[in-house]
Amino acid sequence: MRKEKKIVVNDRGRELAFVVREMPATKLESFIVRAGLLIAGAGLADGMLGGKKPDEPLDAAHVMQAARKIVTQGGDLLRALGAVEYEKARPLLDELLACCTPADAVAPLTPETADGVIEDVRTLFTLRKEALALNFDFFASAGPSGSPASGNQGQYSRKPKISVRSQD
């Protein structure tokens, strides 16, 4: 069963509830490899590729190693994706959005449907960040694949004018 969490986002004074679901394993693997290659190709993963030079071919192990370092060593994958050409990063950003479904809907968000639900651009960033956190929480876990993340559930994120809270 895929992990999921329910969140409530304040979108310009309206509380919007969403269910954020984990990507299937094969889709997540593809996402990680494509994101790693995109970031490495832009020269943003220097020192994180285990001695590989940017012009050397990468394999999935080196990309996973770089992704882990980006996520666990204070890096921000969304910020790194924001530093590459938008048209190249857009499919990955759209896949993160597709992890989010409005609580009263059956279909996940798409770029075409999001504007009918969301008014504040910060809500889009928040949803993508929550999807990324859910999909990449295995990097923070010290246990084997599939082990639960350490005690971060139920915490509230407080930011000016926009907030997310878990509804577990």
Phi and psi in degrees as a GROMACS rama.xvg file:
@    title "Ramachandran Plot"
@    xaxis  label "Phi"
@    yaxis  label "Psi"
@TYPE xy
-68.9084  142.487  ARG-2
-68.8305  149.884  LYS-3
-152.446  157.861  GLU-4
-143.005  150.205  LYS-5
-102.21  133.633  LYS-6
-131.03  155.88  ILE-7
-122.283  128.091  VAL-8
-118.238  134.795  VAL-9
-84.4365  110.094  ASN-10
-111.438  91.1596  ASP-11
53.8721  48.4215  ARG-12
89.2938  -10.2028  GLY-13
-102.04  135.716  ARG-14
-88.4417  118.61  GLU-15
-111.215  129.929  LEU-16
-100.53  139.702  ALA-17
-136.997  152.648  PHE-18
-108.441  124.591  VAL-19
-105.131  123.148  VAL-20
-115.102  144.868  ARG-21
-68.5563  143.068  GLU-22
-69.2871  152.292  MET-23
-60.0578  154.475  PRO-24
-56.0338  -43.7811  ALA-25
-68.9365  -35.8464  THR-26
-69.1475  -39.9619  LYS-27
-65.5072  -40.4892  LEU-28
-60.0435  -45.8191  GLU-29
-60.8341  -42.8149  SER-30
-59.7534  -47.9501  PHE-31
-62.2032  -46.1114  ILE-32
-64.7965  -45.8028  VAL-33
-64.1427  -41.4773  ARG-34
-64.8069  -43.5456  ALA-35
-62.7308  -43.5345  GLY-36
-65.4353  -39.3726  LEU-37
-64.6971  -45.4344  LEU-38
-67.5851  -43.1349  ILE-39
-64.6692  -40.154  ALA-40
-63.5561  -25.8984  GLY-41
-89.1575  1.68287  ALA-42
75.3  20.8909  GLY-43
-96.0618  -1.63582  LEU-44
-113.378  24.4139  ALA-45
-54.0221  135.64  ASP-46
78.5128  -0.775898  GLY-47
-112.39  2.66032  MET-48
-105.78  24.4628  LEU-49
60.7182  41.625  GLY-50
87.8386  -4.6876  GLY-51
-73.5597  142.939  LYS-52
-89.652  153.288  LYS-53
-56.6148  -27.4459  PRO-54
-90.1706  -3.30048  ASP-55
-84.4199  147.33  GLU-56
-64.0934  143.877  PRO-57
-104.838  150.318  LEU-58
-115.856  170.083  ASP-59
-60.1442  -35.2971  ALA-60
-63.3549  -42.9617  ALA-61
-68.3551  -37.0925  HIS-62
-66.7091  -43.2458  VAL-63
-62.2315  -40.1441  MET-64
-61.9365  -44.8223  GLN-65
-64.2652  -43.2129  ALA-66
-61.9701  -42.5671  ALA-67
-60.3878  -43.9592  ARG-68
-64.8688  -39.9447  LYS-69
-61.9826  -42.1566  ILE-70
-77.6197  -42.4492  VAL-71
-91.2574  -19.2216  THR-72
-102.997  37.5462  GLN-73
80.9454  2.58044  GLY-74
-76.268  165.317  GLY-75
-131.1  109.012  ASP-76
-62.8719  -37.7043  LEU-77
-63.7508  -40.307  LEU-78
-65.2756  -39.9633  ARG-79
-64.5097  -42.028  ALA-80
-64.726  -32.1205  LEU-81
-69.2314  -15.7137  GLY-82
-91.7328  -4.36476  ALA-83
-101.973  171.762  VAL-84
-57.1621  130.704  GLU-85
-56.1261  -44.7476  TYR-86
-62.4051  -27.6571  GLU-87
-80.4122  -33.8347  LYS-88
-83.7643  -22.1134  ALA-89
-54.1249  -45.585  ARG-90
-58.6393  -36.1936  PRO-91
-70.2804  -41.4362  LEU-92
-63.3491  -38.7375  LEU-93
-65.1967  -35.9183  ASP-94
-66.5061  -35.0834  GLU-95
-66.4534  -41.5171  LEU-96
-62.2827  -35.7446  LEU-97
-68.7631  -10.1395  ALA-98
-79.1742  -9.18669  CYS-99
-110.704  127.125  CYS-100
-123.719  128.818  THR-101
-55.6444  140.945  PRO-102
-59.0448  -28.3647  ALA-103
-97.4475  15.2583  ASP-104
-124.901  166.678  ALA-105
-107.198  -22.0482  VAL-106
-99.4974  140.408  ALA-107
-68.7708  164.523  PRO-108
-68.5287  147.493  LEU-109
-132.673  165.12  THR-110
-57.5851  -30.1398  PRO-111
-75.4383  -30.7134  GLU-112
-98.5545  -17.661  THR-113
-59.8766  -39.395  ALA-114
-65.8957  -21.5052  ASP-115
-78.3836  -12.1883  GLY-116
-114.332  -41.3143  VAL-117
-109.862  136.143  ILE-118
-105.538  -34.1661  GLU-119
-98.1074  124.468  ASP-120
-58.3145  -30.1079  VAL-121
-63.8504  -27.086  ARG-122
-64.3839  -39.8175  THR-123
-61.0536  -46.0985  LEU-124
-61.9496  -41.223  PHE-125
-63.6363  -44.7142  THR-126
-62.8668  -43.5571  LEU-127
-63.9626  -39.761  ARG-128
-63.5213  -43.0242  LYS-129
-64.9063  -40.2408  GLU-130
-64.1953  -42.1241  ALA-131
-63.3014  -44.9172  LEU-132
-60.7774  -43.1344  ALA-133
-65.7286  -43.225  LEU-134
-72.7289  -26.7732  ASN-135
-106.577  9.83971  PHE-136
-66.5045  -17.0669  ASP-137
-66.7891  -24.3651  PHE-138
-67.2388  -34.4602  PHE-139
-78.0258  -21.3362  ALA-140
-79.2952  135.746  SER-141
-82.2901  -14.0324  ALA-142
-84.4877  -176.459  GLY-143
-71.3028  170.302  PRO-144
-51.8175  133.336  SER-145
91.9688  -4.19738  GLY-146
-76.3199  149.443  SER-147
-69.1005  150.22  PRO-148
-70.7427  154.902  ALA-149
-81.0666  113.103  SER-150
36.2025  32.3877  GLY-151
-96.4888  1.0491  ASN-152
-79.8164  146.517  GLN-153
86.3404  -1.74059  GLY-154
-81.953  154.226  GLN-155
-107.774  142.033  TYR-156
-102.312  121.265  SER-157
-110.889  117.503  ARG-158
-136.802  152.688  LYS-159
-56.7833  127.758  PRO-160
67.2689  -9.9  LYS-161
-144.124  132.635  ILE-162
-142.196  157  SER-163
-128.555  136.382  VAL-164
-136.107  145.525  ARG-165
-83.3462  139.355  SER-166
-114.4  73.024  GLN-167
